[in-house]
Amino acid sequence: MPNDSRPPAARRFAGQVVGRRSLLKASGAAALAGAAGATVLGGAGKAYATDVKVDVVVIGAGYAGVTAARELSAKGYSVAIVEARDRVGGRIWTDTFAGQRVELGGGWVSPDHKLVMAEFQRYGLANVADVVPTQSVMPGANGFQALTPEAAGAKLSELFGKFFAGSQEYFPRPEDPLFKRELVAKVDPLSFTDRIAQLKLSDVDASWLHGYFAPYTGGDNASRSMTSMAQWWALGGYTYEGWERQTAFKPTAGMTALLQKMLEASPKAKLYLKSPVTSVTSTATGVEVRAENGRPFIGRAAVVAVPVSMWKKIRFDPGLPAVQATAASEGVAVGLATKLWIHLSGNVDAVYGMGTASSPMPLMIPQQAMPGGGRMMVGFAGPSLNVSDKTAVQNAVRQFIPGATVVNHRAQEWGRDPWAQGGWGLRRPGQLLKQLPGIQQPSGRVTFAGGDIASGWNGAFIEGAVETGLRAAQQVTTMLT
Ligand SMILES: Cc1cc2nc3c(=O)[nH]c(=O)nc-3n(C[C@H](O)[C@H](O)[C@H](O)COP(=O)(O)OP(=O)(O)OC[C@H]3O[C@@H](n4cnc5c(N)ncnc54)[C@H](O)[C@@H]3O)c2cc1C
């Protein structure tokens, strides 16, 4: 495939699939038509003559959907994975920029992600430590101050200790966040802004916390719940070291590599790309799933593994249960979730930059030095940054590295992505108590999966997606046996 910038593993998988049915390739309809007898009547967007009959229809080929499909396939069930995009991975997207492999979505893993670590081990995949910063630029009394990473870490550790104080009591079992429901009820209504206000910090200390959380909340610390992050803090062992481990490692072969291995280990699962699902209808014998091109997928059960923000784009009959319907209308994913890869020229140190809540780029993370000189940086945009304006991006970098020159940059705006409509999940105040555990419960023969509804590493981690994929597969198995 000319100009295919997907990583080799993705090309190989898609290539296998398309090669089986050249007719489909020509029509550009689906990437895989493994179901016997499937015939294309028209081109993309036209009707299909026959439906696809399987045991289970999985909607969405992100980590949650593929985990569920792999598990169900291993149990002998036939599975159709129906995916809207022309690629797998969803909010994980390994691509290339400036000749380098880059992650446009999630990029880091932690040894504390137990399920994901077990998957890496199972398929013989390794992880590598990320670049360690040599300098930190942090908010000061008048503008920014340069600190050693150790000094910046010590200060953040002190501030986080205050911010997350009490989490050992209200999240004593962080994998089971409602274990102390009555204590959680006292903190779940708090936003980041509320919690910072409670601490009565100096202006500079408050600006550190606001600046730290702003990229996670999409620049709106008042809109997201502090318990989302308190749970990650708890899962990391209630320490700053554990917090830092969350982003300390990267998969050596890229974030999509594990997903490819899981797909390859799913002989009874077939993947249908470019097939946005529009409706999910429960029937007397199971579930009928219809894609935009009209093709019906008939299953004895279905797993809905699309982001919560996308549930409202699918017509469910009967309608979603109240807890899912409320979550769909409120949303869980952060709207302003724009990740930038920035190629800087010259001899640039591994500078970590943390801005204030109003900075155009409140977070900059150093990445690899480039072979021909210069360095790659990852940035997260604040509301005021126009990411298509190279000068604006350069000015945003210059708040941390005066005189830096941007050679080129690439921005992925997840809030504008048609099949995510948001980035990582971060619960709103009150959502933890409102959503769990109801949001994980099946509705008839329809089950739900996705990082946004995980019990443990909720929202911003493939660990949570895998957790829910395993749960959904178990629920389906119970239904079908
Ligand atoms: C910028 C960014 C940074 C992140 N950083 C990290 C990180 O460092 N580490 C980490 O572990 N995680 C990180 N995350 C979070 C992680 O990417 C997600 O939690 C995880 O990928 C979610 O997986 P999922 O399967 O639940 O959903 P998704 O990956 O969103 O998969 C859902 C799939 O459903 C498909 N779909 C949607 N609608 C339809 C439809 N109607 N019909 C058919 N298919 C549909 C989508 O195309 C998609 O492929 C990050 C996310 C973002 C956006």
The ligand as an SDF file (V2000), in Angstrom:
LIG
                    3D

 53 58  0  0  0  0  0  0  0  0999 V2000
   -3.7420   11.6180   23.8630 C   0  0  0  0  0  0  0  0  0  0  0  0
   -3.9710   10.4050   24.6980 C   0  0  0  0  0  0  0  0  0  0  0  0
   -2.9970    9.9710   25.5550 C   0  0  0  0  0  0  0  0  0  0  0  0
   -3.1670    8.8410   26.3120 C   0  0  0  0  0  0  0  0  0  0  0  0
   -2.1290    8.3660   27.0780 N   0  0  0  0  0  0  0  0  0  0  0  0
   -2.1710    7.1020   27.5350 C   0  0  0  0  0  0  0  0  0  0  0  0
   -0.9880    6.4730   28.0270 C   0  0  0  0  0  0  0  0  0  0  0  0
    0.0830    7.0660   28.0420 O   0  0  0  0  0  0  0  0  0  0  0  0
   -1.0800    5.1920   28.4510 N   0  0  0  0  0  0  0  0  0  0  0  0
   -2.2540    4.4840   28.3770 C   0  0  0  0  0  0  0  0  0  0  0  0
   -2.2720    3.2950   28.7470 O   0  0  0  0  0  0  0  0  0  0  0  0
   -3.3820    5.0540   27.8910 N   0  0  0  0  0  0  0  0  0  0  0  0
   -3.3570    6.3350   27.4690 C   0  0  0  0  0  0  0  0  0  0  0  0
   -4.4740    6.9150   26.9330 N   0  0  0  0  0  0  0  0  0  0  0  0
   -5.7760    6.2510   27.1050 C   0  0  0  0  0  0  0  0  0  0  0  0
   -5.9520    5.0510   26.1810 C   0  0  0  0  0  0  0  0  0  0  0  0
   -5.6060    5.4090   24.8660 O   0  0  0  0  0  0  0  0  0  0  0  0
   -7.3980    4.6080   26.2550 C   0  0  0  0  0  0  0  0  0  0  0  0
   -7.8090    4.4700   27.6020 O   0  0  0  0  0  0  0  0  0  0  0  0
   -7.6350    3.2640   25.5830 C   0  0  0  0  0  0  0  0  0  0  0  0
   -6.9780    3.2190   24.3500 O   0  0  0  0  0  0  0  0  0  0  0  0
   -9.1170    3.0380   25.4340 C   0  0  0  0  0  0  0  0  0  0  0  0
   -9.3520    1.8330   24.7500 O   0  0  0  0  0  0  0  0  0  0  0  0
  -10.8350    1.4290   24.3780 P   0  0  0  0  0  0  0  0  0  0  0  0
  -10.7490    0.1570   23.6270 O   0  0  0  0  0  0  0  0  0  0  0  0
  -11.6840    1.5030   25.5770 O   0  0  0  0  0  0  0  0  0  0  0  0
  -11.3550    2.6070   23.4360 O   0  0  0  0  0  0  0  0  0  0  0  0
  -10.8230    3.0810   22.0180 P   0  0  0  0  0  0  0  0  0  0  0  0
   -9.3540    2.9100   21.9240 O   0  0  0  0  0  0  0  0  0  0  0  0
  -11.3530    4.4250   21.7830 O   0  0  0  0  0  0  0  0  0  0  0  0
  -11.4700    2.0270   21.0090 O   0  0  0  0  0  0  0  0  0  0  0  0
  -12.8240    2.1250   20.6230 C   0  0  0  0  0  0  0  0  0  0  0  0
  -12.9540    1.7730   19.1590 C   0  0  0  0  0  0  0  0  0  0  0  0
  -14.3250    1.9080   18.7940 O   0  0  0  0  0  0  0  0  0  0  0  0
  -14.3800    2.4430   17.4870 C   0  0  0  0  0  0  0  0  0  0  0  0
  -15.6970    3.0340   17.2640 N   0  0  0  0  0  0  0  0  0  0  0  0
  -16.2140    4.1850   17.7480 C   0  0  0  0  0  0  0  0  0  0  0  0
  -17.4720    4.3430   17.3230 N   0  0  0  0  0  0  0  0  0  0  0  0
  -17.7660    3.2720   16.5510 C   0  0  0  0  0  0  0  0  0  0  0  0
  -18.9230    2.8620   15.8330 C   0  0  0  0  0  0  0  0  0  0  0  0
  -20.0590    3.5700   15.8220 N   0  0  0  0  0  0  0  0  0  0  0  0
  -18.8590    1.6970   15.1310 N   0  0  0  0  0  0  0  0  0  0  0  0
  -17.7460    0.9270   15.1220 C   0  0  0  0  0  0  0  0  0  0  0  0
  -16.6190    1.2870   15.7820 N   0  0  0  0  0  0  0  0  0  0  0  0
  -16.6460    2.4390   16.5070 C   0  0  0  0  0  0  0  0  0  0  0  0
  -13.2590    3.4520   17.4740 C   0  0  0  0  0  0  0  0  0  0  0  0
  -12.8680    3.7820   16.1610 O   0  0  0  0  0  0  0  0  0  0  0  0
  -12.1700    2.7080   18.2440 C   0  0  0  0  0  0  0  0  0  0  0  0
  -11.3340    1.9630   17.3930 O   0  0  0  0  0  0  0  0  0  0  0  0
   -4.3660    8.0960   26.2150 C   0  0  0  0  0  0  0  0  0  0  0  0
   -5.3880    8.5390   25.3760 C   0  0  0  0  0  0  0  0  0  0  0  0
   -5.1960    9.6790   24.6270 C   0  0  0  0  0  0  0  0  0  0  0  0
   -6.2870   10.1350   23.7040 C   0  0  0  0  0  0  0  0  0  0  0  0
  1  2  1  0
  2  3  1  0
  2 52  2  0
  3  4  2  0
  4  5  1  0
  4 50  1  0
  5  6  2  0
  6  7  1  0
  6 13  1  0
  7  8  2  0
  7  9  1  0
  9 10  1  0
 10 11  2  0
 10 12  1  0
 12 13  2  0
 13 14  1  0
 14 15  1  0
 14 50  1  0
 15 16  1  0
 16 17  1  0
 16 18  1  0
 18 19  1  0
 18 20  1  0
 20 21  1  0
 20 22  1  0
 22 23  1  0
 23 24  1  0
 24 25  2  0
 24 26  1  0
 24 27  1  0
 27 28  1  0
 28 29  2  0
 28 30  1  0
 28 31  1  0
 31 32  1  0
 32 33  1  0
 33 34  1  0
 33 48  1  0
 34 35  1  0
 35 36  1  0
 35 46  1  0
 36 37  1  0
 36 45  1  0
 37 38  2  0
 38 39  1  0
 39 40  1  0
 39 45  2  0
 40 41  1  0
 40 42  2  0
 42 43  1  0
 43 44  2  0
 44 45  1  0
 46 47  1  0
 46 48  1  0
 48 49  1  0
 50 51  2  0
 51 52  1  0
 52 53  1  0
M  END
$$$$
